Amino acid sequence: MSLATPTPSAIVRTKIVATIGPACRDEAGLRGLVDAGVDVFRLNMAHGSMEEHQETLDRVRRVAEAAGRPIGVLVDLAGPKIRLGEISGGAVECVEGAVFKFIRGTESGKPDEFTTTYERLIDELAVGDAVMLADGTISLVVEERSPNEARCRVVQGGLIRSRQGVNLPGVKLSVAAMSAADWQHAEWAAAAGADFVSLSFVRSAVEVKLLRELLRTRGSKARVVAKIEKREAIDNLDSIVDAADAVMVARGDLGVEIDVASMPMMQKQIIRACQRYQKPVIVATQMLDSMQHSRRPTRAETTDVANAILDGADACMLSGETAIGEHPRLVVEMMRRIASATEKQYLQDRKQFLEDALGRARGTVSAGEFLPAPEFLVDGLHPITQAVVDGASRIAAELDAKLVVVASKSGVTAIARSKRRGAVPTVGVSDDPATLRQMSLYWGVTPLAAAEGGDINRLLEHVSSWGRREGRLQHGDRILLVAGHGFGTGGHNMALVHEV
């Protein structure tokens, strides 16, 4: 295979999240996506039954076991998404300047009257509010409101269909963060052993904590992913990022809730916040959207994926591209190619920049990490561990080590390493299968099940054997191991250099 199309065994640090749908749901389809390089599969709870999702999750586990590598599962709760009810005739053309009404109830017999799934909509709208339909492509403004209807004029027209989404930029709604269906789906995710559960339309840190409490009381170790797609989430960004285990830049609804022109800079702001709080971050929506039908992406799309990686994204997510697209495996392979090319240049440029800067400052060269230190440590990470990880990163760079190995029960040590983006590849070793699957989301970290025994020499032998088998190590190569030794330190306190 050519260098332009690296095999999945090649080192690609940016993780790929793929949404499962009719185009890839069978076992052969899932196996093809794993072979192409998917790290985490997303189950979209807005579609399908729990029975279907259970079947799909079981297939993912079987495929991952056959492939011999941990694959994460992200259960994406639908959240309080407001949708139109049934439209008379199934669709209606909204002409600019025309007037339509939102009315109470669940049924409408007139083509110029809309119902929605949110009963309190009319109570919470005000004159002057904007109403966006069909992913923001159609916009209306409220001109009059009475107890039973809101009269709106079309500002930007288009065709509206039944059940399409409704966005209300700037309108503060009293709708609950989780519907009854969301609660049921979260309980199912906990029982099914999901690795991540994402909460849609987050507005405050309290909502994130509520979901975590629900999962923990049901014995789940799943990480909570906060989806940033509301103006209120931007206003409360720091507290939400602090409360979450991971964050998703959900650009679909967010690009409707805020001015689309500010979306690129908002993406960078969210990613920077995740860096400060040491949280993994996923960039999602329309990354390679044209590949739902085309075998090649647009140049703008490839640039978008590359820029997300350069911004600091840990993972990029595919939605319709793999769920309903015509070329699910091809699109995963393309995302890997873009990530591979971007990372190669990024690592070279950052290494040269830091070498030049350090050489000018001290007359020496030592470049271990490519992103600044976090302002706040992720929950569960001891300061000693962070210091040892940073020291090991610098030593690994200076010794031209081939791997940095972090032994981690919970995975937070792997996060500490991942969020600094060291040039030397990282292997995260754990004896906990759930931790290994969660590591599949962390930038630059390859999850590896620990060998039985637990002793350091046994661990080094296990990693060395794996590395030679995978073509990552050969005789004489150096490994940096970060682990805990002794008692009372509260964290990983040892960095050990090993030659294969």
C-alpha positions, 0 to 999 in steps of 0.5 A: 500500500502506498504512503498516501494511504496508510494501513490501520497499523500505521500510527495515526494519533487523531481518533475517529468516531463513526456513527452507526446506521443502516449503511454499516450496521451489519457485522461485515460493515462494522468489521470493515470500519474497524479495519479502516481505523474507527476507534469509537462507534456512536449510537444515535439514540434519536433513531431506532429502538433499544433492542436494535441498539443492543444488537448493534452494541453486541456486534461491536463487541464481537467485532472488536474482540475479533480484531484484537483491539479495544473499541469504544461505544458512545451512546448519544442521547437525543436530548430535548430536541424540538421538532415540527409535528406533522405538516398537512401534505407532508411538506410546505414551501415557505416563501419569503414574506409569507406568514405562518403560525405556531399553534398549540396541540399536536395536529394541524389541518392547515398548511400555514399552521405548525405544531411542535413537540414542545408544548410550552413553545408559544408561552416562551416565545416573544415578539422579535424572536427568531425561529430557525427550521431545517438546520437553520436554512429557513428562518422566521421572526415572531411578529405577534403572540397570543395565548394560543398562537405565535404569528411569524413572518418568513425571512429566509424561505425554503421547503419545510417537511414534517418532523424537521428540527426547530432551533430558537437562537437566544430563547431561554427554554424551560424544557428539561435537560433529559426527557423520559426517553433520555432517562430510559436510554441512559439507564440502558447505556449503563446496564449495557456497559457503554463507554461514553454517554453524551448529553445533547443541548447542555446548558449548565454544569448541573445537567452534566452532573445529573447524568453522571449521578444517574450512571454512577448509581447504576454501576456504570463507569461511562464517561459523560460527554457534554455536547456544546450546541446552545448559546447557554453552553457557550455562556457557561463553557468553563463550568461545563467543561470542568464538570464533563469527562469529555466535550463534543463541539456539535457544530450542527445545532451550534451553527444555528444557535450562534452566528455561523460566521463565528463558528470557526473561532468558537470551535477554537475557543471550546478546544482551548477550554478543553486544553485548560481543563485537560479534557478530551474533545471531539469535533463533529458534524459535516466533516466529510459530508459530501462523501455521503454520495461522493467518493472524494471529499471537497477541498474545503472538507479536507481543510476543515478536518486538518484544521480541527486537528491543528486546533487540538481536537482529540477526535473527529466524528463522522455522522451521516457519512457512515450512518447512511452514506454510500461509502462508509469505509472509504470515508473512514480511510479518507479521514485517516489519510487526512489525519496522517498527513496533518499530524506528520507536518504538525509534529515536524513543524512543532518540533522545529519550532520548539528546538529553535526556541529552546536553542535560542533560550538555553543553548540546548534542545529539549522538546517533549510536549507540543501543547501547553500545560493545563491550568487544571488537572483532570479529576483523579490525576495527582500532581506527582503523576502529571510532573512525572509524565511531563518529565518522561515526555522530555526524556523520551524526546531527548533519548529518541525513544520509540514509545512512552508507556503509561500504566493506568487503572483509570486512564487519567494518566493516559489523559495527562500524556495525551493532552500534551501531544508529545511526539513519541507515540504513547501506549496506555496499559491497563487491566481494566477492559472499560478503561482500555475502551475509553483510552480509544478516544484519547489522542495519540494513545494506543490501548494495550491490555496488561499481561497477567502478573503485574510486575514491572519486568513482566510489563516491559516484556509484554510491551516489548513483545507487542511492539516487535510483533506490531513492527513498532519496536526492534532490538535496541529501541528505547521505551519510557515507562511511567508507573507507580512504585512504593506506597504513600505517594498518591500517584505515579512516581517513577519514569523508567528507561528500558532498552528492548 
